[in-house]
């Protein structure tokens, strides 16, 4: 599937910027709208995926390739799933470079671009999730789960990228501190169950962004909890 994004949710971008949409003045809305258009022009979305059987173990979840996904939160999350689709997605190096150049000139403009890119990569992941669900007709899915969420460590990033051959296929790598490069990128795990499963809900308390979450600071939430 070729990914494309033609429009971003302006209210979501404003929330990422720390401003409740109903409190944003026209100047801020114009800035965010301009940033959305620029990110849509710069983004070059790419993605890759693979599917593995999964087995629960005391320390976490074992993929059929041998990799252990450690942590009890993911194991609970994947309860009832016998397979998992791993995927990565990126907006590309052009997006990162464009944001950095803008930030060196105007920090507010750079912030708007950064937040618009966050909204864009989430929208790309939504498209991927829909595509992957179509690959498994009649199956059931919990929400996608990424390293850094709950007790699933960020140190897993390199292993996931290696499994997906991400450096070669989509140009996605990770730094020594396990930060994805390009920054506007995601790795995720989507469970696949053959029978209906209890729908789990993302919790603010277990989210790694809980302490500094701009949604919570503005009196709202990200819409996934």
N, CA, C and O of each residue as an XYZ file, in Angstrom:
900
protein
N       0.844     -1.194      0.000
C       0.000      0.000      0.000
C       0.877      1.242      0.000
O       1.773      1.376      0.833
N       0.619      2.149     -0.936
C       1.283      3.445     -0.931
C       0.548      4.380      0.013
O      -0.670      4.532     -0.074
N       1.286      4.998      0.903
C       0.684      5.885      1.884
C       0.568      7.297      1.331
O       1.451      7.775      0.618
N      -0.525      7.952      1.666
C      -0.682      9.361      1.295
C      -1.565     10.035      2.331
O      -2.525      9.448      2.830
N      -1.229     11.260      2.640
C      -2.046     12.058      3.557
C      -2.325     13.390      2.879
O      -1.405     14.084      2.446
N      -3.582     13.732      2.794
C      -3.968     14.946      2.075
C      -4.512     16.027      2.994
O      -4.679     17.173      2.574
N      -4.790     15.676      4.241
C      -5.365     16.646      5.169
C      -5.041     16.219      6.596
O      -5.016     15.027      6.905
N      -4.794     17.201      7.463
C      -4.535     16.925      8.871
C      -5.628     17.540      9.727
O      -6.257     18.523      9.334
N      -5.848     16.964     10.885
C      -6.846     17.450     11.820
C      -6.294     18.672     12.550
O      -5.417     18.545     13.405
N      -6.803     19.840     12.217
C      -6.285     21.087     12.787
C      -6.438     21.123     14.299
O      -5.533     21.576     14.999
N      -7.567     20.654     14.811
C      -7.779     20.651     16.261
C      -6.750     19.780     16.962
O      -6.285     20.120     18.050
N      -6.385     18.645     16.340
C      -5.385     17.772     16.948
C      -4.031     18.460     16.997
O      -3.307     18.345     17.986
N      -3.689     19.174     15.934
C      -2.423     19.903     15.914
C      -2.404     20.957     17.010
O      -1.390     21.125     17.687
N      -3.493     21.660     17.190
C      -3.572     22.672     18.244
C      -3.412     22.037     19.622
O      -2.766     22.617     20.494
N      -3.987     20.864     19.828
C      -3.826     20.177     21.106
C      -2.371     19.794     21.339
O      -1.850     19.946     22.444
N      -1.722     19.298     20.294
C      -0.289     18.981     20.412
C       0.499     20.242     20.796
O       1.499     20.157     21.508
N       0.053     21.386     20.332
C       0.724     22.646     20.645
C       0.417     23.128     22.052
O       0.982     24.121     22.512
N      -0.482     22.422     22.738
C      -0.812     22.775     24.112
C      -1.954     23.749     24.247
O      -2.149     24.344     25.307
N      -2.718     23.918     23.169
C      -3.829     24.870     23.202
C      -5.143     24.150     22.907
O      -5.292     23.560     21.837
N      -6.105     24.190     23.845
C      -7.424     23.631     23.531
C      -7.993     24.315     22.297
O      -7.951     25.542     22.212
N      -8.523     23.564     21.341
C      -8.999     24.173     20.093
C      -9.987     25.319     20.302
O      -9.968     26.296     19.554
N     -10.854     25.205     21.319
C     -11.846     26.266     21.509
C     -11.244     27.531     22.117
O     -11.937     28.537     22.260
N      -9.960     27.489     22.475
C      -9.292     28.674     23.018
C      -8.277     29.265     22.048
O      -7.629     30.265     22.359
N      -8.137     28.659     20.883
C      -7.153     29.135     19.909
C      -7.691     30.349     19.153
O      -8.790     30.308     18.600
N      -6.903     31.432     19.135
C      -7.327     32.609     18.368
C      -7.004     32.392     16.892
O      -6.369     31.404     16.523
N      -7.442     33.317     16.065
C      -7.296     33.142     14.628
C      -5.832     33.151     14.197
O      -5.462     32.476     13.236
N      -5.005     33.908     14.898
C      -3.587     33.946     14.562
C      -2.951     32.568     14.750
O      -2.179     32.108     13.908
N      -3.284     31.921     15.862
C      -2.718     30.602     16.118
C      -3.279     29.566     15.153
O      -2.555     28.683     14.690
N      -4.555     29.674     14.855
C      -5.159     28.755     13.895
C      -4.521     28.896     12.512
O      -4.285     27.907     11.818
N      -4.249     30.139     12.129
C      -3.613     30.375     10.834
C      -2.214     29.766     10.803
O      -1.817     29.155      9.811
N      -1.468     29.937     11.900
C      -0.123     29.360     12.001
C      -0.178     27.838     11.901
O       0.604     27.226     11.173
N      -1.109     27.234     12.639
C      -1.225     25.772     12.615
C      -1.675     25.286     11.247
O      -1.203     24.258     10.762
N      -2.582     26.020     10.630
C      -3.077     25.627      9.298
C      -1.942     25.700      8.270
O      -1.814     24.824      7.415
N      -1.125     26.746      8.362
C       0.015     26.886      7.464
C       1.003     25.733      7.673
O       1.530     25.170      6.714
N       1.244     25.394      8.947
C       2.164     24.302      9.251
C       1.652     22.972      8.685
O       2.435     22.170      8.176
N       0.356     22.744      8.774
C      -0.225     21.516      8.224
C       0.054     21.408      6.735
O       0.462     20.354      6.248
N      -0.167     22.496      6.018
C       0.070     22.482      4.582
C       1.530     22.218      4.244
O       1.831     21.485      3.303
N       2.433     22.813      5.012
C       3.860     22.619      4.749
C       4.293     21.179      5.029
O       5.059     20.601      4.258
N       3.809     20.607      6.117
C       4.169     19.219      6.431
C       3.599     18.265      5.393
O       4.261     17.298      5.015
N       2.393     18.520      4.932
C       1.807     17.668      3.900
C       2.641     17.698      2.629
O       2.742     16.686      1.935
N       3.239     18.836      2.314
C       4.085     18.936      1.117
C       5.436     18.248      1.314
O       5.992     17.686      0.370
N       5.961     18.293      2.537
C       7.295     17.771      2.786
C       7.311     16.271      3.082
O       8.301     15.599      2.792
N       6.253     15.750      3.643
C       6.244     14.359      4.105
C       6.341     13.378      2.940
O       5.705     13.551      1.900
N       7.157     12.340      3.146
C       7.282     11.233      2.197
C       7.082      9.932      2.976
O       8.054      9.237      3.274
N       5.837      9.598      3.309
C       5.590      8.441      4.189
C       6.051      7.130      3.559
O       5.835      6.876      2.374
N       6.697      6.300      4.392
C       7.106      4.963      3.987
C       6.885      4.026      5.169
O       6.881      4.458      6.322
N       6.699      2.737      4.872
C       6.456      1.806      5.962
C       6.880      0.395      5.562
O       7.082      0.096      4.385
N       7.007     -0.457      6.569
C       7.330     -1.868      6.361
C       6.696     -2.670      7.493
O       6.456     -2.149      8.582
N       6.427     -3.957      7.217
C       5.808     -4.775      8.260
C       6.146     -6.245      8.069
O       6.531     -6.678      6.982
N       5.993     -7.005      9.155
C       6.102     -8.466      9.150
C       5.164     -9.017     10.225
O       4.820     -8.326     11.184
N       4.764    -10.259     10.045
C       3.892    -10.910     11.026
C       4.606    -12.113     11.637
O       5.314    -12.845     10.945
N       4.410    -12.308     12.949
C       5.014    -13.421     13.661
C       3.980    -14.071     14.574
O       3.068    -13.407     15.067
N       4.130    -15.367     14.794
C       3.376    -16.008     15.868
C       3.945    -15.533     17.202
O       5.128    -15.205     17.301
N       3.090    -15.500     18.228
C       3.538    -15.051     19.551
C       3.186    -16.097     20.601
O       2.174    -16.789     20.500
N       4.050    -16.194     21.616
C       3.845    -17.114     22.724
C       4.126    -16.376     24.028
O       5.167    -15.735     24.171
N       3.207    -16.467     24.972
C       3.416    -15.826     26.266
C       4.423    -16.623     27.090
O       4.363    -17.852     27.142
N       5.345    -15.913     27.730
C       6.328    -16.500     28.631
C       6.340    -15.693     29.929
O       5.784    -14.596     29.968
N       6.958    -16.207     30.984
C       6.967    -15.463     32.250
C       7.529    -14.046     32.119
O       7.061    -13.129     32.794
N       8.529    -13.865     31.252
C       9.172    -12.555     31.148
C       8.505    -11.622     30.150
O       8.835    -10.437     30.101
N       7.569    -12.137     29.351
C       6.944    -11.292     28.342
C       6.339    -12.120     27.230
O       5.685    -13.132     27.482
N       6.560    -11.688     25.991
C       5.995    -12.359     24.820
C       7.134    -12.709     23.875
O       7.969    -11.861     23.560
N       7.168    -13.955     23.424
C       8.215    -14.422     22.521
C       7.667    -14.482     21.098
O       6.635    -15.105     20.850
N       8.367    -13.830     20.163
C       8.015    -13.937     18.754
C       8.557    -15.242     18.186
O       9.532    -15.790     18.701
N       7.929    -15.738     17.128
C       8.356    -17.000     16.538
C       9.757    -16.924     15.939
O      10.371    -17.958     15.676
N      10.270    -15.710     15.720
C      11.637    -15.549     15.236
C      12.649    -15.682     16.366
O      13.853    -15.733     16.114
N      12.173    -15.740     17.617
C      13.050    -15.894     18.770
C      13.181    -14.660     19.641
O      13.650    -14.765     20.774
N      12.782    -13.493     19.152
C      12.933    -12.258     19.921
C      11.922    -12.197     21.065
O      10.730    -12.424     20.858
N      12.401    -11.890     22.275
C      11.527    -11.682     23.425
C      11.136    -10.222     23.516
O      11.993     -9.339     23.502
N       9.831     -9.969     23.609
C       9.316     -8.631     23.879
C       9.034     -8.578     25.374
O       8.002     -9.079     25.819
N       9.929     -7.982     26.159
C       9.821     -8.094     27.610
C       8.751     -7.177     28.199
O       8.420     -6.135     27.633
N       8.220     -7.591     29.348
C       7.264     -6.754     30.064
C       5.917     -7.424     30.237
O       5.465     -8.191     29.387
N       5.294     -7.118     31.346
C       3.995     -7.709     31.653
C       2.841     -6.952     30.998
O       1.789     -7.534     30.733
N       3.033     -5.648     30.735
C       1.943     -4.868     30.143
C       1.613     -5.359     28.740
O       0.444     -5.546     28.406
N       2.641     -5.570     27.916
C       2.385     -6.055     26.561
C       1.810     -7.464     26.598
O       0.932     -7.796     25.801
N       2.296     -8.292     27.512
C       1.771     -9.656     27.599
C       0.272     -9.636     27.911
O      -0.497    -10.392     27.318
N      -0.137     -8.778     28.833
C      -1.579     -8.658     29.122
C      -2.316     -8.108     27.905
O      -3.419     -8.543     27.578
N      -1.685     -7.146     27.247
C      -2.319     -6.499     26.095
C      -2.573     -7.491     24.961
O      -3.583     -7.396     24.263
N      -1.661     -8.439     24.780
C      -1.772     -9.402     23.684
C      -2.463    -10.698     24.091
O      -2.463    -11.663     23.327
N      -3.044    -10.729     25.267
C      -3.739    -11.933     25.706
C      -4.862    -12.268     24.717
O      -5.691    -11.419     24.390
N      -4.872    -13.501     24.257
C      -5.848    -13.934     23.265
C      -5.355    -13.813     21.836
O      -6.023    -14.275     20.910
N      -4.186    -13.194     21.640
C      -3.607    -13.050     20.298
C      -2.549    -14.133     20.082
O      -1.677    -14.327     20.929
N      -2.623    -14.817     18.982
C      -1.585    -15.815     18.687
C      -0.619    -15.333     17.615
O       0.365    -16.004     17.303
N      -0.911    -14.161     17.054
C      -0.006    -13.539     16.093
C       0.119    -12.054     16.408
O      -0.713    -11.476     17.108
N       1.173    -11.456     15.877
C       1.344    -10.015     16.009
C       1.989     -9.485     14.739
O       2.951    -10.059     14.227
N       1.445     -8.383     14.241
C       2.031     -7.699     13.091
C       2.919     -6.580     13.616
O       2.456     -5.706     14.348
N       4.198     -6.606     13.243
C       5.126     -5.547     13.596
C       5.234     -4.597     12.412
O       5.329     -5.038     11.267
N       5.219     -3.291     12.682
C       5.406     -2.363     11.566
C       6.182     -1.137     12.010
O       6.260     -0.817     13.196
N       6.748     -0.465     11.030
C       7.391      0.818     11.260
C       6.902      1.780     10.197
O       6.523      1.373      9.099
N       6.915      3.058     10.534
C       6.484      4.089      9.593
C       7.311      5.338      9.826
O       7.711      5.628     10.954
N       7.564      6.075      8.756
C       8.323      7.319      8.873
C       7.810      8.347      7.868
O       7.325      7.997      6.791
N       7.926      9.615      8.240
C       7.607     10.697      7.299
C       8.798     11.037      6.424
O       8.653     11.768      5.444
N       9.984     10.516      6.760
C      11.171     10.735      5.940
C      12.078     11.838      6.457
O      11.671     12.684      7.253
N      13.306     11.806      5.989
C      14.317     12.762      6.458
C      13.990     14.186      6.034
O      14.384     15.135      6.712
N      13.270     14.354      4.913
C      12.941     15.705      4.457
C      12.136     16.460      5.504
O      12.333     17.657      5.714
N      11.229     15.744      6.155
C      10.373     16.385      7.154
C      11.200     16.868      8.337
O      11.038     17.999      8.795
N      12.087     16.009      8.830
C      12.950     16.411      9.942
C      13.793     17.629      9.578
O      13.890     18.574     10.360
N      14.397     17.609      8.404
C      15.264     18.709      7.980
C      14.486     20.010      7.859
O      14.969     21.072      8.251
N      13.287     19.919      7.318
C      12.456     21.113      7.150
C      12.105     21.716      8.514
O      12.152     22.933      8.691
N      11.758     20.869      9.462
C      11.415     21.361     10.802
C      12.628     22.008     11.468
O      12.508     23.074     12.072
N      13.784     21.375     11.364
C      15.000     21.938     11.977
C      15.331     23.305     11.400
O      15.684     24.220     12.144
N      15.223     23.455     10.093
C      15.512     24.756      9.472
C      14.541     25.818      9.970
O      14.940     26.948     10.252
N      13.284     25.459     10.075
C      12.284     26.429     10.547
C      12.535     26.813     12.004
O      12.396     27.981     12.367
N      12.901     25.847     12.836
C      13.150     26.125     14.250
C      14.332     27.061     14.449
O      14.362     27.815     15.422
N      15.297     27.026     13.553
C      16.461     27.908     13.674
C      16.125     29.359     13.364
O      16.883     30.269     13.702
N      14.983     29.567     12.717
C      14.568     30.920     12.333
C      13.453     31.441     13.220
O      13.476     32.601     13.630
N      12.468     30.586     13.522
C      11.267     31.001     14.258
C      10.794     29.812     15.091
O      10.264     28.842     14.549
N      10.985     29.889     16.391
C      10.665     28.755     17.254
C       9.176     28.436     17.266
O       8.800     27.266     17.322
N       8.325     29.452     17.213
C       6.886     29.184     17.233
C       6.459     28.477     15.953
O       5.666     27.537     15.989
N       6.986     28.933     14.830
C       6.693     28.260     13.569
C       7.228     26.822     13.609
O       6.573     25.889     13.145
N       8.425     26.667     14.172
C       8.998     25.330     14.299
C       8.156     24.423     15.167
O       8.005     23.238     14.873
N       7.601     24.983     16.249
C       6.729     24.197     17.120
C       5.488     23.741     16.369
O       5.079     22.585     16.475
N       4.892     24.651     15.611
C       3.685     24.299     14.855
C       3.994     23.195     13.849
O       3.197     22.272     13.679
N       5.137     23.281     13.187
C       5.526     22.242     12.237
C       5.759     20.914     12.936
O       5.337     19.865     12.449
N       6.427     20.961     14.075
C       6.703     19.746     14.828
C       5.404     19.048     15.230
O       5.282     17.828     15.124
N       4.450     19.832     15.686
C       3.167     19.262     16.119
C       2.354     18.762     14.927
O       1.675     17.740     15.025
N       2.418     19.471     13.812
C       1.722     19.002     12.612
C       2.321     17.681     12.131
O       1.597     16.804     11.661
N       3.641     17.539     12.247
C       4.288     16.287     11.857
C       3.888     15.147     12.790
O       3.706     14.015     12.344
N       3.750     15.445     14.098
C       3.269     14.421     15.032
C       1.884     13.930     14.618
O       1.615     12.728     14.605
N       1.016     14.873     14.281
C      -0.328     14.489     13.845
C      -0.268     13.687     12.548
O      -1.042     12.749     12.358
N       0.649     14.055     11.661
C       0.760     13.367     10.375
C       1.221     11.924     10.547
O       0.670     11.022      9.917
N       2.228     11.696     11.394
C       2.721     10.328     11.541
C       1.682      9.453     12.232
O       1.597      8.259     11.944
N       0.888     10.024     13.138
C      -0.193      9.252     13.750
C      -1.254      8.892     12.711
O      -1.808      7.793     12.736
N      -1.530      9.813     11.809
C      -2.512      9.532     10.767
C      -1.997      8.441      9.828
O      -2.765      7.592      9.376
N      -0.699      8.467      9.537
C      -0.089      7.408      8.726
C      -0.244      6.057      9.421
O      -0.577      5.059      8.781
N       0.000      6.030     10.733
C      -0.137      4.782     11.487
C      -1.582      4.287     11.484
O      -1.829      3.082     11.429
N      -2.522      5.204     11.542
C      -3.930      4.802     11.454
C      -4.213      4.123     10.113
O      -4.917      3.115     10.060
N      -3.665      4.678      9.038
C      -3.844      4.063      7.723
C      -3.238      2.667      7.677
O      -3.837      1.730      7.148
N      -2.037      2.545      8.242
C      -1.362      1.248      8.254
C      -2.174      0.238      9.053
O      -2.346     -0.907      8.633
N      -2.667      0.668     10.200
C      -3.451     -0.241     11.042
C      -4.677     -0.750     10.287
O      -5.009     -1.933     10.355
N      -5.339      0.143      9.575
C      -6.498     -0.263      8.772
C      -6.091     -1.244      7.683
O      -6.790     -2.227      7.439
N      -4.965     -0.982      7.030
C      -4.468     -1.882      5.990
C      -4.134     -3.255      6.560
O      -4.479     -4.275      5.963
N      -3.466     -3.290      7.709
C      -3.087     -4.567      8.307
C      -4.312     -5.358      8.763
O      -4.350     -6.581      8.623
N      -5.299     -4.672      9.300
C      -6.515     -5.367      9.698
C      -7.164     -6.043      8.493
O      -7.764     -7.111      8.613
N      -7.035     -5.408      7.335
C      -7.576     -6.012      6.123
C      -6.815     -7.248      5.673
O      -7.338     -8.054      4.904
N      -5.577     -7.405      6.149
C      -4.781     -8.584      5.804
C      -5.217     -9.823      6.590
O      -4.840    -10.946      6.256
N      -6.020     -9.603      7.643
C      -6.439    -10.708      8.500
C      -7.962    -10.686      8.646
O      -8.472    -10.370      9.721
N      -8.690    -11.016      7.580
C     -10.159    -10.953      7.624
C     -10.725    -11.874      8.700
O     -10.261    -12.998      8.890
N     -11.731    -11.371      9.392
C     -12.382    -12.151     10.432
C     -11.657    -12.156     11.761
O     -12.093    -12.814     12.705
N     -10.545    -11.424     11.846
C      -9.773    -11.403     13.092
C     -10.116    -10.171     13.927
O     -10.882     -9.304     13.507
N      -9.526    -10.122     15.122
C      -9.825     -9.070     16.085
C      -8.508     -8.474     16.582
O      -7.489     -9.163     16.638
N      -8.536     -7.184     16.943
C      -7.294     -6.471     17.180
C      -7.390     -5.542     18.395
O      -8.331     -4.754     18.491
N      -6.435     -5.623     19.317
C      -6.304     -4.559     20.314
C      -5.633     -3.364     19.645
O      -5.245     -3.453     18.480
N      -5.488     -2.243     20.359
C      -4.823     -1.091     19.750
C      -3.329     -1.370     19.579
O      -2.763     -2.227     20.259
N      -2.705     -0.637     18.665
C      -1.270     -0.811     18.424
C      -0.477     -0.371     19.657
O      -0.907      0.493     20.421
N       0.672     -0.982     19.822
C       1.458     -0.823     21.049
C       2.911     -0.574     20.649
O       3.459     -1.322     19.840
N       3.538      0.457     21.196
C       4.883      0.833     20.788
C       5.876      0.761     21.941
O       5.487      0.919     23.099
N       7.150      0.526     21.643
C       8.181      0.601     22.683
C       8.140      1.950     23.392
O       7.954      2.994     22.766
N       8.316      1.908     24.703
C       8.216      3.121     25.510
C       6.873      3.267     26.187
O       6.729      4.062     27.116
N       5.877      2.502     25.731
C       4.561      2.532     26.351
C       4.508      1.441     27.419
O       4.986      0.328     27.199
N       3.926      1.760     28.573
C       3.888      0.789     29.662
C       5.303      0.393     30.044
O       6.172      1.255     30.177
N       5.548     -0.905     30.223
C       6.888     -1.356     30.604
C       7.639     -1.997     29.434
O       8.601     -2.737     29.641
N       7.195     -1.710     28.200
C       7.921     -2.197     27.027
C       9.062     -1.220     26.737
O       8.804     -0.065     26.401
N      10.326     -1.663     26.861
C      11.446     -0.709     26.846
C      11.774     -0.162     25.460
O      11.588     -0.832     24.445
N      12.270      1.080     25.450
C      12.733      1.690     24.208
C      13.941      0.958     23.635
O      14.215      1.041     22.438
N      14.662      0.240     24.497
C      15.837     -0.489     24.024
C      15.483     -1.529     22.967
O      16.372     -2.066     22.307
N      14.207     -1.816     22.803
C      13.748     -2.793     21.815
C      13.778     -2.243     20.391
O      13.684     -3.005     19.429
N      13.909     -0.924     20.254
C      13.784     -0.309     18.933
C      14.701     -0.940     17.886
O      14.252     -1.284     16.792
N      15.983     -1.093     18.218
C      16.914     -1.614     17.222
C      16.560     -3.028     16.772
O      16.688     -3.363     15.595
N      16.112     -3.855     17.720
C      15.730     -5.220     17.365
C      14.538     -5.226     16.409
O      14.514     -5.994     15.447
N      13.564     -4.380     16.670
C      12.402     -4.317     15.783
C      12.799     -3.810     14.405
O      12.340     -4.334     13.390
N      13.645     -2.798     14.367
C      14.085     -2.267     13.072
C      14.863     -3.311     12.279
O      14.735     -3.400     11.058
N      15.666     -4.097     12.985
C      16.409     -5.162     12.301
C      15.456     -6.207     11.728
O      15.635     -6.656     10.596
N      14.449     -6.595     12.504
C      13.496     -7.586     12.022
C      12.767     -7.101     10.768
O      12.459     -7.885      9.870
N      12.502     -5.812     10.723
C      11.759     -5.242      9.599
C      12.670     -4.818      8.447
O      12.193     -4.355      7.411
N      13.990     -4.980      8.634
C      14.962     -4.520      7.637
C      14.707     -3.050      7.318
O      14.819     -2.609      6.174
N      14.360     -2.305      8.374
C      13.923     -0.918      8.204
C      14.998      0.014      7.653
O      14.674      0.881      6.840
N      16.278     -0.124      8.061
C      17.276      0.782      7.476
C      17.327      0.712      5.957
O      17.446      1.740      5.290
N      17.238     -0.494      5.409
C      17.301     -0.645      3.954
C      15.978     -0.324      3.288
O      15.947      0.329      2.245
N      14.886     -0.778      3.880
C      13.586     -0.673      3.210
C      12.991      0.719      3.282
O      12.410      1.187      2.304
N      13.123      1.401      4.430
C      12.482      2.717      4.572
C      13.432      3.789      5.093
O      13.004      4.919      5.330
N      14.723      3.459      5.280
C      15.673      4.460      5.750
C      15.507      4.841      7.205
O      15.817      5.967      7.594
N      15.014      3.901      8.022
C      14.734      4.193      9.428
C      15.732      3.470     10.325
O      15.902      2.255     10.224
N      16.390      4.225     11.204
C      17.358      3.671     12.148
C      17.034      4.202     13.545
O      16.036      4.894     13.744
N      17.897      3.866     14.508
C      17.741      4.372     15.874
C      19.101      4.806     16.397
O      20.129      4.230     16.042
N      19.093      5.828     17.243
C      20.324      6.352     17.817
C      20.800      5.449     18.950
O      20.135      4.478     19.310
N      21.972      5.788     19.510
C      22.512      5.023     20.635
C      21.591      5.093     21.844
O      21.619      4.205     22.697
N      20.779      6.134     21.926
C      19.809      6.272     23.025
C      18.418      5.785     22.615
O      17.429      6.060     23.294
N      18.353      5.051     21.486
C      17.127      4.366     21.033
C      16.043      5.327     20.542
O      14.857      4.998     20.565
N      16.457      6.507     20.100
C      15.525      7.449     19.488
C      15.505      7.194     17.989
O      16.557      7.073     17.361
N      14.306      7.113     17.414
C      14.188      6.819     15.988
C      14.713      7.977     15.147
O      14.523      9.146     15.482
N      15.377      7.628     14.050
C      15.910      8.598     13.098
C      15.478      8.156     11.698
O      15.855      7.071     11.255
N      14.689      8.986     10.992
C      14.163     10.308     11.326
C      13.249     10.289     12.570
O      12.667      9.264     12.923
N      13.150     11.459     13.214
C      12.382     11.537     14.460
C      10.898     11.288     14.245
O      10.243     10.661     15.077
N      10.377     11.767     13.157
C       8.936     11.615     12.923
C       8.665     10.229     12.347
O       8.312     10.064     11.179
N       8.845      9.248     13.216
C       8.724      7.839     12.854
C       8.143      7.066     14.028
O       8.124      7.549     15.159
N       7.675      5.868     13.745
C       7.030      5.030     14.766
C       7.369      3.573     14.495
O       7.452      3.154     13.340
N       7.567      2.799     15.561
C       7.505      1.342     15.466
C       6.333      0.890     16.330
O       6.046      1.508     17.355
N       5.664     -0.168     15.931
C       4.475     -0.583     16.677
C       4.205     -2.070     16.501
O       4.675     -2.710     15.560
N       3.434     -2.587     17.438
C       3.042     -3.998     17.470
C       1.517     -4.046     17.480
O       0.877     -3.432     18.333
N       0.944     -4.773     16.536
C      -0.506     -4.908     16.451
C      -0.870     -6.370     16.630
O      -0.565     -7.200     15.772
N      -1.526     -6.691     17.749
C      -1.938     -8.056     18.000
C      -3.032     -8.505     17.050
O      -3.836     -7.697     16.586
N      -3.055     -9.814     16.762
C      -4.059    -10.397     15.874
C      -4.665    -11.605     16.586
O      -3.959    -12.569     16.884
N      -5.959    -11.558     16.856
C      -6.648    -12.640     17.557
C      -7.681    -13.283     16.637
O      -8.315    -12.609     15.825
N      -7.837    -14.583     16.774
C      -8.822    -15.302     15.964
C     -10.219    -15.251     16.568
O     -11.208    -15.506     15.880
N     -10.298    -14.922     17.856
C     -11.581    -14.851     18.548
C     -11.750    -13.458     19.153
O     -10.759    -12.760     19.367
N     -12.985    -13.043     19.433
C     -13.180    -11.741     20.076
C     -12.374    -11.643     21.366
O     -12.244    -12.615     22.110
N     -11.837    -10.458     21.616
C     -11.023    -10.218     22.803
C     -11.589     -9.046     23.577
O     -12.292     -8.199     23.027
N     -11.273     -9.011     24.863
C     -11.672     -7.859     25.679
C     -10.901     -6.644     25.194
O      -9.673     -6.681     25.110
N     -11.601     -5.579     24.877
C     -10.946     -4.383     24.369
C     -10.255     -3.647     25.505
O     -10.899     -3.158     26.433
N      -8.929     -3.579     25.413
C      -8.164     -2.835     26.412
C      -8.183     -1.355     26.062
O      -8.409     -0.973     24.914
N      -7.944     -0.542     27.062
C      -7.973      0.904     26.893
C      -6.632      1.478     27.301
O      -6.097      1.112     28.348
N      -6.082      2.365     26.501
C      -4.836      3.003     26.876
C      -5.046      3.869     28.115
O      -6.045      4.578     28.239
N      -4.104      3.796     29.003
C      -4.209      4.521     30.265
C      -3.223      5.673     30.307
O      -2.053      5.499     29.964
N      -3.676      6.851     30.724
C      -2.767      7.989     30.887
C      -1.664      7.658     31.888
O      -0.515      8.060     31.703
N      -2.008      6.932     32.941
C      -1.038      6.664     33.997
C       0.107      5.796     33.517
O       1.221      5.914     34.029
N      -0.136      4.923     32.544
C       0.936      4.055     32.064
C       1.625      4.606     30.823
O       2.543      3.981     30.293
N       1.184      5.775     30.357
C       1.777      6.369     29.167
C       3.112      7.019     29.521
O       3.203      7.706     30.539
N       4.163      6.817     28.695
C       5.455      7.419     28.989
C       5.448      8.937     28.913
O       6.344      9.580     29.460
N       4.461      9.524     28.250
C       4.369     10.979     28.141
C       3.509     11.596     29.233
O       3.200     12.787     29.183
N       3.119     10.791     30.226
C       2.174     11.247     31.249
C       2.622     12.540     31.928
O       1.838     13.480     32.056
N       3.879     12.587     32.362
C       4.338     13.716     33.174
C       4.311     15.032     32.410
O       3.968     16.069     32.979
N       4.667     15.006     31.129
C       4.744     16.252     30.376
C       3.718     16.371     29.279
O       3.889     17.167     28.356
N       2.657     15.598     29.360
C       1.672     15.552     28.275
C       0.993     16.905     28.076
O       0.404     17.462     29.002
N       1.085     17.421     26.849
C       0.474     18.719     26.547
C      -1.047     18.628     26.519
O      -1.733     19.608     26.810
N      -1.584     17.441     26.166
C      -3.033     17.280     26.213
C      -3.539     17.472     27.635
O      -4.499     18.209     27.861
N      -2.891     16.806     28.604
C      -3.330     16.894     29.996
C      -3.140     18.303     30.540
O      -3.976     18.789     31.302
N      -2.044     18.968     30.155
C      -1.801     20.328     30.623
C      -2.864     21.293     30.136
O      -3.173     22.286     30.796
N      -3.428     20.984     28.953
C      -4.457     21.877     28.402
C      -5.850     21.442     28.834
O      -6.847     21.987     28.358
N      -5.927     20.461     29.736
C      -7.214     20.052     30.276
C      -7.943     19.034     29.431
O      -9.138     18.817     29.631
N      -7.266     18.407     28.500
C      -7.910     17.419     27.644
C      -7.184     16.101     27.683
O      -6.493     15.791     28.653
N      -7.340     15.316     26.621
C      -6.621     14.066     26.497
C      -6.427     13.787     25.023
O      -6.992     14.476     24.174
N      -5.625     12.770     24.716
C      -5.230     12.540     23.325
C      -6.303     11.819     22.522
O      -6.178     11.695     21.303
N      -7.342     11.348     23.171
C      -8.417     10.676     22.454
C      -8.282      9.179     22.408
O      -9.149      8.507     21.849
N      -7.205      8.618     22.986
C      -7.009      7.173     22.952
C      -7.184      6.562     24.316
O      -6.991      5.355     24.465
N      -7.543      7.342     25.327
C      -7.702      6.791     26.662
C      -9.139      6.996     27.140
O      -9.483      6.598     28.253
